[in-house]
C-alpha cells in the first residue's frame, strides 16, 4: 500500500486505497434495519471481537484475511462493510484493502467503527455488552 513520505523518507501516514468507499454510522444502521444483505467484518483481535461487536459481524483480522475471507465470504460480489475500534484504528483499512486486492468488488469502510457506533447509542453484541 502506498505511503506518504516525509522528511528523511519516513512514512508519515498510510494512504487509504482509492477503491475503498466510506460508509457512515447512520447509513450502516439504516442498512441493517432495512434488512439489506451485507457482510459486516470486525477487523479487531479475537478478544476485542468477543467482548463487543456490531450485530451480526464476523471477525477477520489483517493477519487472517487471506485464509478466512474465501471461506467466510465466498461471494466476491457481496456487500462488505469493514470496521474496527474507531478512526485511529488501521486494521479495518488493512482488511478492506486486502479484500479489494483479493477480488471483492463491493467493499465499504466504516471508519467511525465501534466508537461511533457506541456513541450513537446503537446495539452491540458480545460477552462484555451491558
C-alpha positions in Angstrom: 0.0 0.0 0.0 1.4 3.5 -0.8 2.8 5.6 2.0 3.3 9.3 2.1 6.9 10.2 2.7 8.0 13.0 5.0 11.4 14.4 5.7 14.1 11.8 5.8 12.0 9.3 3.8 9.9 8.1 6.8 6.3 7.1 6.2 4.2 9.8 7.8 0.8 8.2 7.2 -0.7 5.5 5.1 -2.9 6.5 2.1 -6.3 4.8 2.0 -6.8 2.7 -1.1 -8.7 4.8 -3.5 -11.1 2.0 -4.2 -12.5 1.9 -0.7 -15.9 3.6 -0.3 -16.7 5.1 3.2 -20.0 4.5 4.9 -21.1 6.5 8.0 -22.8 5.2 11.1 -26.3 6.4 10.2 -26.2 4.8 6.7 -24.9 1.5 8.1 -27.6 1.4 10.8 -30.2 2.1 8.1 -28.9 -0.8 6.0 -29.0 -3.2 9.0 -32.5 -2.0 10.0 -33.9 -2.4 6.5 -32.5 -6.0 6.2 -30.0 -5.2 3.4 -27.9 -8.3 2.8 -24.3 -7.4 3.8 -21.3 -8.9 5.5 -20.2 -6.9 8.5 -16.5 -7.6 9.3 -14.9 -6.7 12.6 -11.1 -6.3 11.9 -10.0 -6.3 15.6 -8.3 -9.0 17.5 -10.5 -12.0 18.6 -10.6 -10.9 22.2 -11.9 -7.5 21.3 -14.4 -9.0 18.9 -15.7 -11.5 21.6 -16.1 -8.6 24.1 -18.3 -6.4 21.8 -19.0 -6.2 18.1 -21.7 -4.8 15.8 -24.7 -7.0 15.4 -24.1 -9.9 13.1 -20.4 -9.1 12.5 -17.9 -11.8 11.7 -14.2 -11.5 12.8 -11.4 -11.3 10.3 -8.1 -9.8 11.4 -5.5 -8.4 9.0 -3.3 -11.5 9.7 -6.1 -13.9 8.8 -7.8 -12.2 5.9 -6.1 -14.3 3.2 -7.1 -17.5 4.9 -10.5 -16.7 6.2 -12.1 -14.4 3.6 -12.6 -17.1 0.9 -14.3 -19.4 3.4 -16.3 -16.8 5.3 -17.2 -14.6 2.3 -17.4 -16.9 -0.7 -19.4 -14.4 -2.8 -16.9 -11.8 -4.3 -19.9 -9.6 -5.2 -21.3 -9.5 -1.6 -21.6 -6.1 0.0 -19.0 -6.0 2.7 -18.6 -3.3 5.5 -15.3 -3.5 7.4 -14.7 -1.6 10.7 -12.5 -1.7 13.8 -12.2 0.4 17.0 -12.5 3.9 15.5 -11.0 6.5 13.2 -7.5 5.9 14.6 -7.5 2.2 14.1 -5.8 0.9 10.9 -6.9 -2.7 11.0 -10.1 -2.1 9.1 -8.2 -0.3 6.3 -5.8 -3.2 6.0 -8.6 -5.8 5.9 -10.8 -3.8 3.5 -7.8 -3.0 1.2 -6.8 -6.7 1.2 -10.3 -7.8 0.4 -10.3 -5.5 -2.7 -6.9 -7.0 -3.7 -8.4 -10.5 -3.4 -11.2 -9.5 -5.9 -14.1 -8.5 -3.7 -16.0 -5.8 -5.6 -18.3 -4.1 -3.1 -16.2 -3.3 0.0 -17.0 -0.3 2.2 -15.1 1.1 5.1 -16.8 2.2 8.3 -14.1 4.5 9.7 -16.0 5.5 12.8 -16.0 1.9 14.0 -17.2 0.7 17.3 -16.5 4.1 18.9 -19.0 5.9 16.7 -21.5 3.0 16.9 -21.4 3.1 20.7 -21.5 6.9 20.9 -24.7 6.8 18.8 -26.3 4.5 21.3 -26.6 1.6 18.9 -26.6 -2.0 20.0 -23.6 -4.2 20.3 -23.3 -8.0 20.8 -20.7 -9.9 22.8 -19.6 -11.0 26.2 -18.9 -7.6 27.7 -22.0 -5.8 26.4 -24.3 -4.5 29.2 
